Amino acid sequence: MMVVPPGPAPPESPVIALRGVTKEYRTRTGNVLAVTDLTFQVQEREFVALLGSSGCGKSTVLKMIAGLIPPSGGEVLLKDRPVTEPLESVGMVFQSPVLLRWRTVLGNVLFPADALGRGRAGYRDRALELLKLVGLEGFEGKYPYELSGGMAQRVSLSRALLLDPDLMLMDEPFGALDALTREEMNLELLRIWEERRKTILFVTHSISEAVFLADRVLVMSARPGRIVAERTVDLPRPRALEVSYEPYSVAIVQELREHIGASRTQAACKG
């Protein structure tokens, strides 16, 4: 009897899949096409940066994936299922921490459980664990006005992780921080990602930040946004800040800068 060797295992379904996605907004002065023909995938536990200049539609992409707004055309899928509403399996971190000023640090982290009517008892230990993870042990009873910008963003990150989402969507979360705090938060995020291994889609307009953080960088054109380039970042992990100054990293930054510059030039010519 002939034994047939097993074939290759079928590829796993991507966590995120966008297929020909378009988003058009209606305004008082006419319709605005924010993004067009967006097609890309993000695999499980992958860290992908979505890079582009301001106004190219990066935030719109995250909102569609999060189920906050519907696409005008095409498909947005999470694990092969169309996104039609916000999902608990998705955590989102914005540029502003958006903390409730009347709640303590612990109360802000527990807000998702409160909002869903689940009660705090089952999540308090996890919230305390997350605050320890981000270096805020002992700050549970503080209020937002008592925190620095970096500390507030750590609270926001803990809140997004409370329900243990499979996917993290991060919309320029460190863009409002000073340069030194931003570097510190980048290192903190990578440390947490190495430990928890969530799938992350990270929006930024900083080329060096995208290269330092990501496994793969997707470059968006000027509005209407579309993917114009994709670059794998083969830097070893864990990463230290010094890796940003190595020739390989510098070369990738320059390559991505050229892609963004070319897309701007094409947009200006069409205009």
N, C-alpha and C positions, 0 to 999 in steps of 0.2 A: 504494500500500500504506500503510495507516494504521499509524503508529508509536504504540504504547501506552507512555506514560511509566511508568517503574518506580514501584511503590508504595513507601510508607515501609518502611524496614528493620525487620525484626522486632526487638522488644526483646530485649536480652541476658538470659540466664538469671541470676537473682540468685546471688551466692556462697552466701548463707545463706537458707533458706526454712523457716520453722516454720508448720505448718498444724494448728490445733486441738490443740496439744500440751498434755498433762496429765502431771504427775508426782506420784505418791503414794508415800509412804514407810511401811513397816511398822515400828511400834515396839512395845515391850512393853505400852504402855498403849492401843494402838489405832493405826489408820492416820491419817497426817497428809497432807493434800492441800497440797503445796507450791506448785504452779502449776496453772492451769487455762485451757483454751481460748486458748493463746498462738498468735497468728498475726501474723507480721511477716516482712519481707525486708530483706536488706542487699545492696546492689549492689557490683560490683567497684570497688575503690579508694575506697570510701566510708568515712568515719569516723563511726561511730554510737555514741552513748553510751546505755547502759541505766541509767536512773536510778530509784532507789527507796530507801525506808527499809530499815534493817537487818531481816533476816528475811523479806523479801518474795519470796525465791526467785531473786534475780539470779544468784548463784553456781551454783544448780542449772541454770539455763538454759545457762550457759557449759559446764558439765560435760556436758550432753546434746549440745551442738553439737560438743564436742571428742571425743565418743564414749567418755567415761569412765563414764557411766551411761546406761541406756536410758530412753526415755520410757515412761510407763504407757499412753499413748494418743496418737494423732495421728502426724504425720510430722515428722522433722528431716532436711532435705536440704542437702547441700553440692554445688552445681553440678548439681542435679537428681538426685543419687544419695543414697539413704538412708544415714544414718550408722549403722553397725553396730559400729564399732571405732575406736580412736584412729588418726589419719592423720598421715603425715609432712607433709602440706600445711598443717597447722595448728600454729602456735606458740602457747604459752600462758605468760603471766606472772602470777604470783600476788602477793598482798599481801606475803607474806614471800619474800625472794629464794631461799630453800631451796638455799643453796650447800653443797657438800660441804667440810667444814672441813679435810680432809686433802689436798685438791687446790688447786693454785695457781689464780689468776685464769684463766690460759690453759687449765688443765686443766678448770676448771668450764665454760668456754665450749665446749670440745671434747667435753664429756660426751655429747651426743646422738649424735655420730659414733661414739664408743667403744661406747655402748650398743647401737647397731645393727651393730656389728662391721665398720664401714667403714674403720677405721684413721684415724690422724691426718694422714698425709702429704697427702691430698687436701683437707684442711680447715684446716690450720694457717695458710696465708696468709689465708684468709677470716676466720678467728678474729682474727688480728692486725689485719686491716682493720676489723672490727667494733669492736674495742676502741679503735682510733684514732677511729672514727666517734663513739663515745660519750664521748670525752675521757679514755680510760684508757691511752693509749699510755705505755709505761714501767712499767706496773703488772702486767705479765704474770706475773712471778714472785712476786707478793705472795699472801698467804693471806687467807681471809675475815676473820680476827680483826684484820687490819691495815687494814681498809676501814671507811669511814663507811657509814651506812645508805644514803645516796644512791649512793655508789660501788658498794655491793653490788647495788643494784637495777639499775644500769647493766650490771653483769656478767650479771644475770638476763636483761635485755633482749637483750644480745648473744647469749647462749646460745639464746634463743628464735628468733633470726634466723639461726642458723648454717646450717640446712638450707634456707634461702631459702623459707619457707612462703608460700603465697598469702594466708593468713588469719592474723591475730593476734587472740587472745582475751586480754583483760587484765582481771583480777579485782581491782579496787581496788588497783592496783600501788603507789600512792603514799600509801595511807591511813595507814601507820604512820610516815610522815616528818613532820618539823616543817614549819611553814607555809612558811618560806623555801625549804627544800630541795624541798618539793612544787612550789612555783612554778617552781623551776629545772628540775625533772624534766618538768613540763608543757611548758615551752619546748623542752627537749631532745627530747621525744617528737614534738612538732610538726615540729621541724627534720628529724628522721629520717624522719618520715612524708612530708614534702614531697619528700625526696630519693629514698626507696624506693617510696612510693605503694603500700603494702600495704593490704589491706582490714582495718579494725580495728573490733572490737566491744569497747567499753570500759565496764566496770561501775563505777559509783561511786554514793555517796550524797550527794556534794557537788554541789549545783545549779550553783554558779558554775563548778566544774571542768568539768561536762558542757557548759555553754554555751560556755566558752572553747575547748574542744578540738574539739567535734563539728560535723559538717555537719548532723546530725539527732539529736534527742533523743527517746527512747522512755521514757515514764513508766510504771512498774509500780505496781499497787495494793498494799495490804497483803495478807498471806497470806490465801487462796491468790492468788498473784501472777498478774496479767493486765495487758495493755496498756490503759491508760485514757486516754492522750493521746500525741500525736506532734507535735513541733515542729521545723520546719526553722530552722536558724540561718544567716542570710544575712550573716554577717560576712566581710569580705574576708580573704584569705590572701596572704602570711604574717601571722600575728597577733602583736601585742606585748601585754604584760600590761596596758597602758593601755586596751586595748579593753574590758576587763572593767568599766571605770567609765563607759563611754559610756551615754547614756540608753537606746539600743536594747538593749544587753546587760542593763542593769538591769531593763528592762521584761520581757524574756524570763525572767529569773530569777524575777521576781515571779509571772509567769504560771504557770511550772512549780511554784513553791511552792504556789500555790493549788490546782493539780491534785492534788498530793501530800496537802495538807491535806484536800481534799474526799474523797479515797479513804480516808484514815484515819477520817474522820467516818462514812462509810458502813460501814466494817468494824466500828466500835464499835457502831453501831446494830444491825447484824446479830447481833453478839455478845450 
